[in-house]
Amino acid sequence: MQTALAGFALGLTLIVAIGAQNAFVLRQGLRQQYVFAICLTCALSDAILIIAGVAGFGWMVEQAPWIKPAFTWGGAAFLIFYGLMNARAAWKGGESLEAAENTRQSLGKTLAICMALTWLNPHVYLDTVVLLGSVSTDYDNRIAFAAGAVTASFSFFFALGYGARLLAPLFARPMAWRVLDGLVALTMWAIAVKLLFAGE
């Protein structure tokens, strides 16, 4: 149990930071669109990467020098593009919670964006595969450590996705959506810049 709690604590610490993936889950939670599918996709993706890291896959990432620049440039390009989309929405305005609920993207397109924000982010691999994978070697029961980290991921994403509706009264106002879209755009661009400078 102590090992599982250690995995839970470290996993939660790594995932709770504001990032592209979390911002997307929050936005979908506010719109109340495909919340379960989005939360499950994010949590399962994390689970796959955590298990891979604990199982010893981390060394392969370190041994393949092309992986980091490929994901850095690909991820940065996607974040810049997605940030532009949110900046455009913030500039145009006019969205309220009621309008958002009536304007649905397809499930496939929504999941594609979610997967891109998850799998094209090099920090996801560094946090889950490399960091959690390396820390797990300090514990005899690595399965319990991985289970704790995976539980933290599921707990966080579902709490974020379904807890977002508590902010519904605030986001009934169009200005709140403009602020959120602006913050999401700035978050995406900040992460993209960080990735590009880190890759130099």
N, C-alpha and C positions, 0 to 999 in steps of 0.2 A: 504493500500500500504506500509506503514511504517513497519508493521508487516511482510509482505511478503519479503520486502527487508532485514529485520533482519534475516529471515530464509535463504534467498539466501546467504547472507554474511557468516553466520556461516557454512552452508552446503558447500560452496565453500572453506572456510578455512580448513575444515576437510578433504576434498577430494583431494585437490591439492597437498598434500605431496606425495613424491615419494614412491610408494609401489608396491607390487607384481601385483596387478590388473592393476595399471596404466602402469607399465612396459610392461605387456602383450598387453594392448591396443595399446601402442606406437609401439611395434614390429609388430603387425598385420597391423597397419596403414602404416608402412614402406613397408611391403610386399604387401599391398593393397589386402589383402585376407579377405573376409567375414567382412569387416569393419563395415558395417551397422548392421549386426547381432550381432557382438561383442559389439558395442557401445550400441545397444538397450538392450541387455541382462544385461550389467552392470548397465545401467540407470534404467531399470525396477526392477532389484534386489534391488538397493538402494531405489527406490520408495516404494517397498513393506515394507522394513525394516523401513523406515522413517515414513510411515503411521502407521505401527504397534507400533512404539515407541510413536508417538503423540497420538495414540488412547489409550495408557495406558498399552501396553504390556511389558514395561520395567520392571515392578515389578515382572513379572513372571520369567524373566531371573535372577533377583536377588534372587528369592525364590528357584530356582532349583540349588543346589550346584554342581551337576554333569555336568552342561552345560559347565562351564568354563574350567575344566581340560580336558574334552572330546574334545572340539574344540581346546584347546591349543596343545595337543599332536598330534591330527589328522592334524591340520593345519601345525604344525612344521614339521611333517614327510613329508607331501606333498611338502612343500617349499624346504626342503633339497633335495628331489628327483628331483624336477623341476630345482633347482639350479644346480644339477649335470648334467642334460641334457644340460643346457646352457653352463656350464663350458666345457663340452665335445665338443660342437659346437665351442666354442672360441679356444680350443686347436687344433682342426682339421683345422679350417679355411676353406678357399676356397669358401665361400659363397659371392655372390654379389647380388645386387638388381635384376638383370636379372635372376640369378639362383633361387633366392627366389621366384620370380613370377612364375617360372615354376615348383616349387616343392610344391605341395599343399597337405595339410592334408585334411581329409574329414571334412565337416562342423560339423558333429556329434562329432568327436574327438576334434575339436577346441573349440566347445561350452562346451564340458565336462571339458576341462582344464580351460576355463573361469569361469564356474560355481564353480569349485573346488577352484580356487583362490579367488573367491568372498565369497562363503558360508562357507568355512573352515577357514576363517580368523576371529579370535575372536575380533580383533580391529574394524572390520566392525560393529559388534553388539554393541560394546561399543560406537562407534561414532554415529551410526544412531539410534539404539533402545534406548540405555540408555541416552547418552548425549543429543541428539536432543530431545528425548522424555521428558527429565526432564526440559530442557530449555523452551520447548514449554508451560509448565505450567505457565510461567511468563506472558503469553500473553492471552488476552481475546479471540482473534480470532485465535485459534490453527490451523484451516483449512488453513488460509492464511499463517501462519508460515510454515506449512508442504508443501504447494504449492510452496513457495519460495525455500525451501530446495530441493524439487524434481526438480524444474526448474534449480537450480544450478548443480545438478547431470547430467541432460540431456545435458545442455550446455557444461559442462566440458568434458564429455566423447566423444561427437561428435566433439568438437573442437580438442581434442587430437587425435582421430582416423583419422579424415580427414585432420587435420593440419600437421600430420606426413609426408605427401607426399612432403611438402616443403623442407624436408631434403633429398629427393631422390637423388639429385646430389652427396651429401656426401656419401650416402650409395651405390653408384654404385661401390665403392671400397671395396674389400674384407676385408681389414684391419679395416674399420669402423664397419663391422658386428662383427668382432672378439672382438673389444672393447666393442660394445653394449652387446654382449652375455656375456662377462666377467663382465660387470657392472650389468647386470640382475642377473647373478649367485650370485655375492656378495650381491646384494640387497635382494635376496631370503634368503640367509644364514643369513644375519644380522637380518632380520625380524624373522627368525626361532629361532635364539639365544635369541633375545629379548623376544619372546613368552615363551621360556623355562625358562629363568631366572625370568620373571615376574610371571610365574606360580608356582615358589617355595615358 
